[in-house]
Amino acid sequence: MSKKNTTFVQFFYYSITMKRIYFLLALVLITASCGRRLEISSPDKDITVAFRLSEKGTPEYCALHNLDTVINWSELGLVCDSLDLSQGFEKKGKQIVRSHSKWETVWGEEHFIVDNYRELTVFLRHESGIRMNIALRAYNDGFAVRYIFPEQPSRPLTITDEKTEYRFMADHQAWSIPWRTEYYEGLWTKDPLSLKTDTLCSPVTLELSNGGYAFVHEAALYDYPAQNLYMQDGALKTYLTPWLQDGQVTDTKAYETIPFATPWRMVIWADDLPELVASRIMLNLNEPCRIEDTSWIQPMKFIGIWWGMHMKSMTWERGPKHGATTTNMERYLRFAHDHHINAVLAEGWNKGWEDWKHFSFTEPYPDWDMGYLSRLADSLNVQIIGHNETGGNAADYEAVLDETYTYHQAHDIHAIKTGYVAPIIRTKDGLQFNKGQSGVRHYRQVIETAAKYQIAIDNHEPVMPTGLQRTYPNLMTQEGVRGQEWNAWSADGGNPCSHVTTLPFTRILAGPVDFTPGVFAFENPVMPTTRVHATLMNQLGLFVCFYSPLQMACDLPENYEKHLDAFRFIEDVPCDWERSLLVAGQIGEFCIFARQQRNADNWYIGGINNEVSRDAEVALSMLEKGKQYRAVVYRDGETADWQTNPYDYVIEEQTLSSKDTLHIHMASGGGFAVQLKQQD
Ligand code: NOJ
């Protein structure tokens, strides 16, 4: 449909008084022009996804929400080097499945997740003889589509394009980062879809013209390139991350062999932000857990020999300021033990930091006594988190995975932060995008191998999460975000306050984030014009607002020692939840989350704010009725302000119940944190 027609249709559909009549008329027109359509509706009937074949045999779908068409007829299909699988299909049959189940998470924002959907699978035969099925799932809060090549004579397919598109009925506002944003470490920007001229990374969050929200992403990315999106002819279209040849982009996107299935293309459709963040479609679209014994996978808070390097008071490599020494680590381990922090990360413990290219993952620098530190950690009941920076050399890392994990396991290390600092990584297929098919395969191999050695992964410079943690819960957290470290050295002054209030509705909807909250010292002697744009209370609020089952408190122990009263919240706050809900928020402005501790009746509430100070009201209706809670409220003081006085805070204790409402002032760049412990 041309842009002109889209505008006409927009007007047509959104005319308020005549809306229903116009809708019925439009439905007749759509139905008449599409021949026989098949459709599937969500269990509550709010979402309908319809399927048809065009005259050319092109698969198409459209989506309706509460009887309004929200995505007009949109193409589906794949293009291969010698075969066009986007037309020339005939329908051979269909199958409808209803499914309603509940599963228990190993860790997460929710203890139990309901998976309730209706699925329509359309069986297609291509003129070449190839059979391809299209599965369309309708959930109460969105829908998903995927291509499945069932059992049939096996043959290789070289995919050069995927035709999946989203022909939205209005020019919604879209939050996104450009697809070549290095490591996904960019600031999210909002524009109408029609003005998005770049190709965009997946996901994209939409503020809908009717006040609702949508989230376009993918789920279950196993052996396929990551999806990117771009606007063309009024539709959001798919651009698969290409393979590179000698560092140059090629036409090839994926090498597959029939039978196989692509990742799911997924759209969450929500009336408001609480519904958007509560959607668990992406996890539901992933396969159940493949790790039999998950008892060793433990959510943990950790500190680390880390911020010192980014603030340049320490170095990764050996020298007078070397951070990862036995003496320093001993100090960190003891601090963790004294303050109920589960683990300590150490970066720069191993040989190779002189050139960031030739790392060893089994040879410590001479000033690091791994045997002694591992025994000490054990005696203190604190875990060591290993660090494997590869410098982007994925192929070399793959070659030593088994010996690396054997070494770590022998030293009782059950979590490793991996790193790939290089805009293009070197896989066994040569230089490739990390989110291309080769990179995706590498990350999966790391996760699967680590699981065999009972090692959890915190993947930095990753491919964007797609819910794989359901299948491999040892993939605990990932970077893929412009994180706290940018506040140490970014030439633009650091992350603006509105960055953190955007992330819960954009990047973090894709999965847990290793943002590394918890800066308590705001001076930056090396780059005085760069700093954390936050008050100390904002840093506490992040521990509730940003979900990660491996959650780092990133500052130095000596900085925490200056504010132990505030650090108490970090000691207490869990990183594994029974239930989570967004109390209030506006993308880029503020957000307030409430989360119930897993297997306990305690609640934690966190708020973070952008530059504009505001007063928040939090009704405590989520608390168990009739029970009293001992509350500790950590809030910005009267003069708090991220620029002029980030250290002004107040800590108050009170007794509260579900009938109470908290009234809390959030300073510019401010925030708050509340602990609510149920009384007997
Ligand atoms: C970039 C990562 O984001 C950071 O956390 C790490 O310290 C450095 N790479 C070194 O691996």
Boltz pocket constraint, residues with backbone or C-beta under 6 A from the ligand:
constraints:
  - pocket:
      binder: B
      contacts: [[A, 306], [A, 347], [A, 389], [A, 419], [A, 421], [A, 460], [A, 461], [A, 479], [A, 485]]
      max_distance: 6.0
